[in-house]
Amino acid sequence: MAKNVVVVESPAKSKTIKKYLGKDFDVLASYGHVRDLLPKEGAVDPNHGFKMTYETIERNSKYVQAISKAVKNADALYLATDPDREGEAIAWHIRELLTEQKVLQGKELHRVAFHEITKRAVQEAIAHPRQLSDDLINAQQARRALDYLVGFNLSPLLWRKVRPGLSAGRVQSPALRMIVERELDIERFHVQEYWSIIAHAALNEQSFGAKLIVLDGEKQEQFSMTTQKNAESAKKKLLKAANGQLIVDNVDKKQRKRHPTAPFTTSTLQQEASRKLGFSARKTMQIAQQLYEGVDVGGGAEGLITYMRTDSVHIADEAITDIRQLIVELYGKKALADSVRVFKTKSKNAQEAHEAIRPTHIRYAPESIKQQLSADQSKLYQLIWKRTIASQMTHATLDTVSVDLRCSQSNKHWFRANGSALIDPGFMAVYFEDIDDTPRGDSDDEKILPAMTVGDIVNLKDIECRQHFTEPPPPL
């Protein structure tokens, strides 16, 4: 029998971890949670310090017995469940069950946590174990108690008013209220009509659009024109005043820098995977779990990304060194940020011991392992790899341009054209967050304008009246 027993949550990890640790370690899986609250009233007692009464989850009892049997003949137990609150709680429940069975007497008990399943990370975690974290355990228990207390009181109401079998919880219930309140706001919303005037112009055969900002010397607001009659009347006046030409009266050009966004957290990965790949949050996490637990890319299964449940944007110093070296090799020294970019986590409750979601081996470029991954795995890995690389690259430089044009026969009517030009792509040569989320040209900032100087005469091709309606607040 092995001298040491290591317990992980998922059986998918056990073979990979066993390979890294060798014959002196037996790696078993708990298959997730091993205990839960009794499914009856009184499982959480608010009158006695919120005492919680647990029972073994029946479907996982055989795995607990397998762990218990292995520990009886071992010298040490390493609890290597996931490095988050749920994982800490599972480790605590396993300890409590084994203590009740009196199999831990005379055994060493260690808590280990690794944020990536690589040989170095696993062996380093085993070499530097810690104690179970009471703070993380208490945090998970508090969440579970709230789930129970809210659900136990609200669920019967749902059974009576809606249909049997429904359940309520600490998250779903207030979220449902927010959704209902937003839907009521949408129902109460009053739609308003308004119109805008767009000049279609051209200079040196390059076409562009400009929006009316001043009519008869008055600034145009959103509801300055509320009927088609108003808009058509303005169009006739403007066509006459322009007589086919607009004159450039002012050019305002500013250079701005755009900096890369932080590496992925769980929420930002889900958002980007939805926007760019069309993945649901559930699908994103399922694929990320596969990449984390291990994929065979030539030398046996190994984890390709760090732990995917995190609210931290921190990256380990060793990984940053590798990232910055690779940027120089692939894109040249000019593409590297002058100094290490350090991103701060916005959440006050972020677990800073965690890392952001990043590749465990940054030199596994997406194209080099594409054939070993499924199509969806490849897409998600590429997204993570590019975001990580871009985070240590130099800023992008853009020129933003605002051009004011007046009608050639009158100085009482003005149009404005806004646009931008990419001067130096910087990190955007690898990855950009917003521009490719919407069709090119939908945003004024992305329109490319012809070079214009004060006094230039621009051909007016047509004037368009556009009808708009105010929109209700979006659903949550």
matplotlib code that plots the C-alpha trace (Angstrom):
import matplotlib.pyplot as plt

x = [0.0, 1.1, 2.5, 0.5, -3.1, -4.0, -7.7, -8.8, -12.4, -12.4, -11.3, -10.1, -7.2, -6.2, -4.2, -2.2, -1.4, -0.5, 2.0, 3.6, 3.8, 5.0, 4.4, 4.5, 1.2, -2.3, -4.6, -8.3, -11.3, -14.2, -16.4, -17.3, -19.1, -19.3, -21.8, -24.7, -27.4, -30.2, -33.1, -35.6, -36.4, -33.9, -30.8, -29.7, -30.6, -30.5, -31.3, -28.2, -25.4, -26.6, -25.7, -25.6, -26.5, -25.0, -25.3, -23.2, -24.4, -25.5, -24.2, -20.7, -20.6, -18.6, -15.9, -15.7, -15.3, -12.5, -10.7, -11.2, -9.8, -6.7, -6.0, -6.1, -3.0, -1.2, 1.1, -0.3, -3.4, -3.1, -6.4, -5.9, -9.4, -9.9, -8.4, -11.6, -14.2, -16.1, -12.9, -11.9, -15.3, -15.0, -11.6, -13.1, -16.0, -13.7, -11.6, -14.7, -16.0, -12.6, -12.3, -15.8, -14.5, -11.4, -9.0, -6.9, -5.4, -1.6, -1.8, -0.3, -3.0, -2.1, -4.0, -2.5, -3.7, -2.4, -3.7, -2.4, -2.0, 1.6, 4.5, 6.2, 3.0, 1.8, 5.2, 5.7, 2.2, 2.9, 6.3, 4.7, 1.4, -0.7, -3.5, -7.2, -8.5, -11.2, -12.1, -12.8, -14.7, -16.9, -17.5, -18.8, -20.9, -22.5, -23.5, -24.9, -26.8, -28.3, -29.3, -31.0, -32.8, -34.1, -35.0, -36.7, -39.1, -39.7, -39.8, -43.1, -44.6, -43.6, -45.1, -48.4, -48.5, -46.7, -46.1, -44.6, -40.9, -39.6, -36.9, -35.7, -32.3, -30.3, -29.2, -32.2, -34.8, -33.4, -32.3, -35.9, -37.1, -34.7, -35.9, -39.5, -38.8, -37.0, -39.8, -42.3, -40.0, -40.0, -43.8, -44.1, -41.7, -43.1, -41.6, -40.6, -39.9, -36.9, -35.0, -31.4, -29.9, -26.8, -24.8, -23.2, -20.0, -16.8, -13.3, -10.8, -13.2, -13.4, -16.9, -17.8, -20.8, -21.3, -24.2, -26.0, -25.1, -26.3, -29.4, -30.2, -27.6, -29.2, -27.5, -29.4, -30.4, -31.9, -35.5, -34.9, -36.7, -39.6, -41.5, -40.7, -42.1, -39.5, -36.7, -37.8, -38.1, -34.6, -33.2, -34.6, -33.1, -29.7, -29.5, -30.2, -27.7, -25.0, -25.5, -23.6, -20.6, -19.5, -16.5, -14.1, -14.1, -12.3, -10.2, -9.5, -7.0, -5.9, -3.7, -4.7, -3.4, -5.3, -4.0, -4.5, -7.1, -6.2, -5.9, -9.1, -11.1, -14.0, -16.5, -14.5, -13.7, -17.4, -18.3, -15.6, -16.4, -20.0, -19.3, -16.5, -17.3, -21.1, -20.5, -22.9, -21.4, -21.9, -20.2, -17.3, -16.7, -17.0, -14.4, -12.2, -12.4, -11.2, -8.2, -7.4, -7.7, -5.5, -5.2, -2.6, -0.7, 2.2, 3.7, 0.8, -2.1, -1.2, -3.2, -3.1, -4.6, -4.6, -7.6, -10.7, -12.7, -11.0, -11.6, -8.0, -6.0, -2.6, -0.1, 2.9, 6.3, 7.8, 4.9, 5.3, 9.0, 8.2, 5.4, 7.6, 10.4, 8.0, 6.6, 10.2, 10.8, 7.5, 6.8, 10.1, 11.3, 9.2, 6.0, 6.9, 5.6, 8.4, 7.8, 5.8, 2.1, 0.5, -3.3, -5.3, -8.3, -11.5, -13.3, -12.7, -13.2, -10.9, -8.8, -5.4, -3.7, -5.2, -4.0, -5.8, -6.7, -3.6, -1.9, 0.4, 2.9, 2.8, 5.1, 2.2, 1.0, -2.6, -1.6, 1.0, -1.5, -4.6, -4.6, -4.6, -7.6, -11.3, -12.5, -14.1, -11.1, -8.9, -11.1, -11.2, -7.5, -6.6, -8.7, -6.9, -3.5, -4.0, -5.4, -2.5, 0.1, -1.5, -1.6, 2.2, 2.5, 2.8, -0.2, -1.9, -1.7, -4.7, -5.6, -9.1, -10.4, -13.3, -14.1, -16.7, -18.1, -20.5, -22.8, -21.0, -23.7, -24.4, -22.6, -25.8, -25.8, -23.0, -22.2, -19.6, -17.7, -15.9, -13.4, -10.1, -7.0, -4.7, -1.2, 0.6, -1.4, 0.7, -1.1, -4.0, -1.9, -2.6, -5.9, -8.5, -11.5, -14.1, -13.6, -14.3, -17.4, -19.4, -19.4, -16.6, -17.8, -20.8, -19.0, -18.0, -14.6, -13.9, -14.8, -11.8, -12.0, -10.1, -7.3, -8.9, -7.6, -9.4, -10.7, -11.1, -14.2, -16.1, -18.6, -22.1, -23.6, -26.9, -28.6, -30.4, -33.2, -33.0, -35.9, -35.2, -37.2, -36.1, -35.7, -36.7, -34.1, -32.6, -33.6, -31.2]
y = [0.0, 3.6, 5.5, 8.6, 9.2, 12.2, 13.1, 15.3, 16.1, 14.9, 11.5, 13.1, 14.7, 11.6, 9.8, 12.9, 13.7, 10.1, 10.2, 13.3, 11.9, 8.3, 5.0, 6.3, 8.2, 6.8, 9.4, 9.0, 11.1, 12.3, 13.0, 16.4, 17.0, 14.1, 15.6, 17.9, 19.3, 17.0, 17.6, 18.5, 21.3, 22.0, 21.2, 24.8, 26.0, 29.9, 29.7, 27.7, 29.5, 28.4, 24.8, 22.7, 19.0, 17.0, 13.6, 11.7, 12.0, 8.5, 8.4, 9.3, 7.1, 4.4, 6.9, 8.0, 4.3, 3.8, 6.9, 5.6, 2.1, 3.6, 6.0, 3.1, 1.7, 5.0, 7.3, 10.6, 12.1, 15.0, 16.8, 18.3, 19.4, 22.5, 25.8, 27.7, 27.9, 24.8, 22.8, 23.9, 22.8, 19.4, 18.9, 19.8, 17.4, 14.5, 15.2, 15.3, 12.0, 10.2, 11.6, 10.1, 6.8, 7.1, 6.4, 9.5, 8.7, 8.7, 9.9, 13.1, 15.4, 18.0, 20.5, 21.2, 23.4, 23.8, 26.3, 24.4, 20.7, 20.6, 18.5, 21.5, 22.9, 19.6, 18.6, 22.1, 21.9, 18.6, 19.8, 22.9, 21.8, 24.1, 23.8, 23.9, 27.5, 28.2, 31.4, 29.6, 26.8, 29.3, 31.3, 28.2, 27.1, 30.6, 30.5, 27.0, 27.9, 30.9, 28.7, 26.4, 29.0, 31.0, 27.9, 26.1, 29.0, 30.1, 26.8, 25.7, 29.0, 28.3, 24.8, 26.3, 29.3, 28.1, 24.3, 21.5, 20.7, 24.3, 25.5, 29.0, 30.0, 33.0, 34.0, 33.0, 34.7, 38.3, 37.8, 37.0, 40.1, 42.2, 40.6, 41.3, 44.9, 45.4, 43.9, 46.3, 49.2, 48.0, 47.7, 51.3, 52.7, 55.3, 55.2, 58.6, 59.3, 61.5, 62.1, 62.8, 64.3, 62.7, 64.3, 61.8, 63.5, 62.6, 64.0, 62.5, 59.7, 58.6, 58.7, 59.5, 60.6, 63.7, 64.3, 67.7, 69.5, 73.0, 74.2, 77.9, 78.6, 76.3, 73.2, 70.0, 67.9, 64.4, 65.6, 68.7, 66.9, 64.7, 64.3, 63.3, 66.7, 68.5, 66.4, 66.8, 70.5, 70.7, 68.6, 70.9, 73.9, 72.2, 71.1, 74.7, 76.2, 73.7, 73.9, 70.6, 71.6, 71.6, 73.5, 72.2, 74.8, 73.0, 69.8, 68.6, 65.8, 64.1, 61.1, 58.6, 55.5, 52.3, 49.9, 46.1, 44.7, 42.5, 38.7, 36.7, 36.1, 33.7, 36.4, 38.1, 34.8, 34.0, 37.4, 37.3, 33.6, 34.6, 37.7, 36.2, 32.5, 32.4, 30.0, 29.9, 30.4, 26.7, 25.6, 28.0, 26.5, 22.9, 23.5, 25.4, 22.5, 20.1, 22.4, 22.7, 19.0, 17.9, 17.2, 15.0, 17.2, 14.8, 13.8, 12.5, 14.5, 17.8, 20.9, 23.6, 26.5, 27.6, 27.1, 28.5, 29.7, 32.9, 36.6, 37.5, 39.2, 38.4, 36.4, 34.7, 36.4, 33.3, 33.2, 36.9, 36.4, 33.6, 35.7, 38.7, 36.6, 35.1, 38.5, 39.6, 36.4, 36.5, 40.3, 42.0, 44.1, 47.1, 45.2, 44.6, 47.0, 49.0, 47.6, 44.7, 45.5, 44.9, 44.7, 45.2, 43.1, 45.2, 42.9, 43.5, 39.9, 38.5, 35.6, 36.9, 33.6, 32.6, 33.6, 34.9, 32.3, 31.9, 29.1, 26.9, 26.7, 30.0, 28.4, 26.1, 28.5, 27.8, 26.7, 24.3, 22.2, 22.8, 19.2, 17.7, 19.8, 19.7, 22.6, 24.3, 23.6, 25.2, 28.3, 28.9, 28.1, 30.6, 33.3, 32.7, 32.6, 35.8, 37.7, 36.7, 37.6, 41.0, 41.9, 42.4, 44.2, 47.9, 50.2, 50.8, 54.4, 55.9, 59.3, 60.5, 63.1, 65.4, 67.5, 70.4, 71.2, 74.1, 74.6, 76.5, 79.2, 79.6, 79.7, 78.8, 75.1, 72.7, 69.0, 67.0, 63.9, 61.7, 59.0, 57.5, 56.0, 53.3, 54.7, 51.8, 48.6, 47.6, 44.8, 45.1, 43.2, 40.1, 40.8, 43.5, 43.3, 45.6, 46.3, 42.9, 42.5, 44.8, 45.1, 47.3, 50.9, 50.8, 53.1, 56.6, 56.1, 53.3, 55.2, 56.1, 59.6, 61.1, 63.5, 67.0, 70.5, 73.8, 75.3, 72.1, 71.9, 68.6, 67.3, 66.8, 63.7, 63.5, 64.2, 61.5, 61.7, 58.9, 57.9, 56.7, 55.6, 55.6, 52.1, 50.7, 49.6, 46.2, 43.0, 42.0]
z = [0.0, -0.7, 2.3, 1.4, 0.3, -1.8, -2.2, -5.1, -6.2, -9.8, -11.1, -14.3, -12.3, -10.4, -13.1, -14.0, -10.4, -9.7, -12.6, -11.1, -7.5, -8.1, -6.3, -2.8, -3.4, -3.9, -5.5, -4.9, -5.9, -3.6, -6.7, -5.3, -2.0, 0.5, 3.0, 2.9, 5.3, 6.4, 4.0, 6.8, 9.2, 11.8, 9.8, 10.4, 13.9, 14.2, 17.9, 18.8, 16.9, 13.5, 14.3, 11.1, 11.0, 8.1, 6.6, 4.1, 0.5, -0.4, -4.0, -2.8, 0.3, -1.6, -2.5, 1.2, 2.2, -0.4, 1.0, 4.6, 3.7, 2.0, 4.9, 7.4, 5.8, 5.1, 7.0, 5.7, 4.1, 1.7, 1.1, -2.4, -3.3, -5.4, -4.1, -3.5, -0.7, -1.9, -2.2, 1.3, 2.7, 0.9, 2.5, 5.9, 5.5, 4.6, 7.7, 9.8, 8.4, 8.8, 12.3, 13.2, 11.8, 13.9, 11.0, 11.4, 14.7, 14.4, 10.8, 9.4, 7.9, 5.3, 3.1, -0.2, -3.0, -6.5, -9.1, -12.1, -12.7, -13.8, -12.4, -10.8, -9.3, -7.9, -6.4, -4.9, -3.3, -1.7, -0.4, 1.2, 2.7, 5.0, 7.5, 6.6, 6.4, 9.0, 7.2, 3.9, 5.6, 7.5, 4.4, 2.6, 5.5, 5.8, 2.1, 2.5, 5.6, 3.8, 0.9, 3.3, 5.4, 2.4, 0.4, 3.3, 3.8, 0.2, -1.6, 0.0, -1.1, -4.7, -4.5, -3.5, -5.8, -8.9, -9.1, -6.9, -7.1, -7.5, -5.2, -4.0, -2.8, -1.5, -5.0, -7.1, -4.9, -4.9, -8.5, -9.4, -7.7, -9.7, -12.9, -12.1, -11.1, -14.4, -16.4, -14.7, -15.7, -19.3, -19.3, -17.9, -20.4, -22.8, -26.3, -27.9, -31.5, -32.6, -35.8, -36.8, -39.9, -41.5, -44.3, -46.8, -48.0, -49.8, -50.2, -52.7, -53.4, -49.8, -48.4, -44.8, -42.7, -40.6, -38.1, -37.9, -34.7, -35.3, -37.3, -37.7, -35.1, -32.5, -31.1, -31.9, -28.9, -29.0, -29.2, -31.3, -34.1, -33.2, -36.5, -40.0, -41.1, -39.0, -40.4, -44.1, -43.7, -42.2, -45.1, -47.7, -45.9, -45.6, -49.2, -50.3, -47.9, -48.8, -52.6, -53.0, -50.8, -47.2, -45.9, -43.3, -40.5, -37.7, -37.3, -33.8, -33.6, -30.4, -29.8, -27.2, -25.7, -25.2, -22.7, -22.6, -20.2, -17.3, -17.7, -17.3, -14.1, -14.2, -15.0, -17.7, -19.3, -19.4, -20.9, -23.6, -24.5, -24.9, -27.1, -29.2, -29.3, -28.5, -25.5, -22.6, -19.2, -18.4, -21.6, -21.0, -17.5, -18.7, -21.4, -19.0, -16.5, -19.2, -20.0, -16.3, -15.4, -18.3, -22.0, -23.7, -26.1, -26.7, -23.4, -21.4, -19.9, -18.3, -17.2, -19.9, -17.8, -14.2, -12.0, -13.7, -10.7, -9.6, -9.1, -9.1, -11.9, -10.4, -12.3, -10.7, -11.2, -12.8, -15.4, -16.1, -16.9, -19.4, -21.0, -21.5, -22.9, -25.4, -26.5, -27.4, -29.4, -31.3, -31.8, -31.0, -28.1, -29.3, -28.5, -24.9, -22.2, -20.7, -17.2, -15.8, -15.9, -12.5, -12.5, -9.4, -8.5, -8.1, -5.8, -2.1, -1.3, -4.0, -3.0, -3.9, -3.2, -6.6, -10.0, -13.0, -15.6, -17.8, -19.8, -17.6, -20.4, -22.3, -25.0, -26.0, -28.7, -29.8, -33.3, -32.0, -30.0, -32.1, -33.4, -29.9, -28.7, -29.7, -31.7, -28.7, -26.4, -29.1, -29.3, -25.6, -25.1, -27.9, -26.2, -22.9, -24.5, -26.5, -23.5, -21.3, -23.9, -24.7, -21.0, -21.0, -24.3, -25.0, -25.4, -28.7, -30.1, -31.9, -33.4, -32.7, -35.1, -34.9, -37.9, -38.0, -41.5, -42.4, -45.4, -48.1, -48.4, -44.7, -41.3, -39.4, -40.1, -38.9, -39.2, -37.3, -38.3, -35.7, -36.4, -35.6, -37.1, -35.6, -35.5, -33.6, -32.9, -29.9, -28.0, -30.4, -32.9, -30.7, -28.9, -28.4, -26.2, -27.7, -31.4, -32.6, -30.4, -32.8, -36.6, -37.9, -38.3, -36.0, -33.6, -34.5, -32.9, -35.4, -38.6, -40.7, -42.1, -45.0, -44.2, -43.9, -43.2, -42.4, -45.6, -47.6, -49.7, -49.4, -51.8, -50.3, -52.0, -50.0, -46.7, -44.9, -42.3, -39.8, -37.6, -34.1, -31.1, -27.5, -26.1, -22.7, -20.3, -21.3, -19.5, -16.8]

ax = plt.figure().add_subplot(projection="3d")
ax.plot(x, y, z, "-o")
ax.set_aspect("equal")
plt.show()
